[in-house]
Amino acid sequence: MAIIEKKRLPEKVIDEIRHRLETGQLKIGDKLPNQNKLSSELGVSRTSLREAMKILDLLGTIVQRPGYGTVIQKNIPKLHTQSAHLPLISDQTATYELLEAREIIECGAVRLAAKKATDGQIRQLFDLVAKMDELLTTDNIEDFKKVDSAFHSLINKASGNRFISDPNNTLRQYVHQFIEENIDLLPGLMKESQQYHRVIYQAIADHDADRAEKAMRIHIQNVSKSYKRLQDATAAHKKSSR
């Protein structure tokens, strides 16, 4: 039985899954054992296992098939194995690199979307913005995070560039994870983000690439500033508690 050290979860669980993929014990398309069996096999609690499975799901490595179980969909992205240690919130360098990459890639993607988005995609963006407005009124953070992620994913899809719009794109997985981990820790970020979402949507609907890029850049820079304020406040609190 492979025993995983608790102090290094969930990375050790992911390392074990990676090892099994590399050695051929697991292959693309294989079904994982149920949670009870796998947690016992790895010597971890079901809570720790679920945390690791959530990360692998975000990375696109596994997929849940209703009525069947959890299936290996692809190998663990090399970015995770080499430099980005999840969860992102515990790795400030990786998070700042992600936000930097977002600004470079998503600003380009939104320019393309403003030029190429179909009428159907523009209607979908409108619906997502309207849904986020509705969720703001009830402070429904969990659902807002999902719709926020869907909004940015749809813009990437509307770019019409397959290297950007690929649903298994590693950057997209990390962006989704960043939203999941941070939006409820940053006071006011939902409302601030929604202001930019409206402007971005309207610029795409008007096919105004310059305005769309400007709004996206300010949006992502605002998220970066909010994250930095969070980290500064956390560091100050730790220092005062010593």
BELFEN-V716936 format. One record per pair of residues at least 24 apart in sequence whose ideal C-beta (glycine too) atoms are under 10 Angstrom apart, sorted by the first residue. I is the first residue (numbers start at 0). J is the second residue. Records with the same first field share a line. If there is no record, write none. Layout:
# BELFEN-V716936
I: J / J
This chain:
# BELFEN-V716936
0: 39 / 40 / 41 / 42
1: 40 / 41 / 42 / 43
2: 40 / 41 / 42 / 43
3: 38 / 40 / 41 / 42 / 43 / 47 / 48 / 51
4: 42 / 43
5: 42 / 43 / 44 / 47
8: 41 / 43 / 44 / 46 / 47 / 48 / 50 / 51
9: 43 / 47 / 48 / 49 / 50 / 51 / 52 / 53 / 54 / 55 / 85 / 86
10: 51 / 54 / 79 / 84 / 85 / 86
11: 41 / 42 / 43 / 47 / 51
12: 37 / 38 / 41 / 42 / 43 / 47 / 48 / 49 / 50 / 51 / 52 / 54 / 55
13: 51 / 52 / 54 / 55 / 58 / 60 / 75 / 79 / 80 / 84 / 85
14: 51 / 75 / 80
15: 40 / 41 / 42 / 43 / 51
16: 41 / 51 / 52 / 55 / 60 / 61 / 71 / 74 / 75
17: 55 / 60 / 74 / 75 / 79 / 80
19: 71
20: 60 / 71 / 73 / 74 / 75
21: 74 / 75 / 80
25: 71 / 74
26: 71
27: 60 / 70 / 71 / 72 / 73 / 74
28: 70 / 71 / 72
29: 69 / 70 / 71
30: 61 / 64 / 67 / 68 / 69 / 70 / 71
31: 55 / 61 / 68 / 69 / 70 / 71
32: 68 / 69
33: 68 / 69
34: 68 / 69
37: 69
50: 85 / 86
51: 85
53: 85 / 86 / 176 / 179
54: 79 / 85 / 86 / 87 / 172 / 176
55: 79 / 85 / 172
56: 172 / 175 / 176
57: 85 / 86 / 87 / 171 / 172 / 173 / 174 / 175 / 176 / 177 / 179 / 180
58: 83 / 85 / 167 / 169 / 172 / 173 / 175 / 176
59: 165 / 166 / 167 / 168 / 169 / 171 / 172 / 175
60: 167 / 172
72: 167
73: 167
76: 167 / 168 / 169 / 170 / 172 / 173
77: 169
78: 169 / 170 / 172 / 173
79: 169 / 172 / 173
83: 169 / 173 / 176
85: 173 / 176 / 180
86: 176 / 177 / 179 / 180
87: 173 / 176 / 177 / 179 / 180 / 181
88: 176 / 177 / 179 / 180 / 181 / 184 / 226 / 229 / 230 / 233
89: 180
91: 226 / 227 / 230 / 233 / 234
93: 173 / 177
94: 173 / 176 / 177 / 180 / 181 / 223 / 226 / 227 / 230
95: 223 / 226 / 227 / 230
96: 173
97: 170 / 173 / 174 / 176 / 177 / 223 / 226
98: 174 / 177 / 219 / 220 / 222 / 223 / 224 / 226 / 227
99: 219 / 223
100: 169 / 170 / 173 / 174 / 219
101: 151 / 170 / 173 / 174 / 177 / 215 / 218 / 219 / 220 / 222 / 223
102: 215 / 216 / 218 / 219 / 220 / 222 / 223
103: 170 / 216 / 219
104: 155 / 158 / 162 / 163 / 168 / 170 / 171 / 174 / 219
105: 151 / 154 / 155 / 158 / 163 / 170 / 171 / 174 / 199 / 212 / 215 / 216 / 218 / 219
106: 211 / 212 / 213 / 214 / 215 / 216 / 218 / 219
107: 158 / 160 / 163 / 212 / 215
108: 151 / 154 / 155 / 156 / 157 / 158 / 159 / 160 / 163 / 164 / 211 / 212 / 215
109: 151 / 154 / 155 / 157 / 158 / 199 / 202 / 203 / 208 / 210 / 211 / 212 / 213 / 214 / 215 / 216 / 218
110: 158 / 202 / 203 / 207 / 208 / 209 / 211 / 212 / 215
111: 154 / 155 / 157 / 158 / 159 / 160 / 163 / 164 / 208 / 211 / 212
112: 153 / 154 / 155 / 156 / 157 / 158 / 159 / 160 / 163 / 164 / 199 / 202 / 203 / 206 / 208 / 211 / 212 / 215
113: 154 / 157 / 158 / 199 / 202 / 203 / 204 / 205 / 206 / 207 / 208 / 209 / 210 / 211 / 212 / 215
114: 157 / 158 / 159 / 203 / 206 / 207 / 208 / 211
115: 157 / 158 / 159 / 160 / 203 / 206 / 208
116: 153 / 154 / 156 / 157 / 158 / 159 / 203 / 204 / 206 / 211
117: 157 / 159
118: 204
119: 157
120: 153 / 154 / 156 / 157 / 159 / 203
121: 153 / 157 / 200 / 203 / 204 / 205 / 206
122: 204
123: 149 / 150 / 153 / 156 / 157
124: 149 / 150 / 153 / 154 / 157 / 196 / 199 / 200 / 201 / 203 / 204
125: 197 / 200 / 201 / 203 / 204
126: 150 / 153
127: 151 / 152 / 153 / 154 / 196 / 200
128: 193 / 196 / 197 / 199 / 200 / 201
129: 197 / 200
131: 189 / 192 / 193 / 196 / 197
132: 193 / 196 / 197
134: 189 / 193
135: 189 / 190 / 192 / 193
138: 183 / 189
139: 189
140: 182 / 183 / 189
141: 179 / 182 / 183
143: 178 / 182 / 183 / 189 / 192 / 193
144: 175 / 178 / 179 / 180 / 181 / 182 / 183 / 189
145: 175 / 178 / 179
146: 196
147: 174 / 175 / 178 / 179 / 182 / 188 / 189 / 192 / 193 / 196
148: 174 / 175 / 176 / 177 / 178 / 179 / 182
149: 175
150: 192 / 193 / 196 / 199 / 200
151: 175 / 178 / 196 / 199 / 215 / 218 / 219
153: 203
154: 196 / 199 / 200 / 203 / 211 / 215
157: 203
174: 219
177: 222 / 226
178: 222
181: 222 / 225 / 226 / 229
182: 222 / 225
184: 225 / 226 / 229 / 233
185: 222 / 225 / 226 / 228 / 229
186: 225 / 228 / 229
187: 225
188: 221 / 222 / 225 / 226 / 229
191: 218 / 221 / 222 / 224 / 225
192: 218 / 219 / 221 / 222 / 225
193: 218
194: 218 / 221
195: 219 / 221 / 222
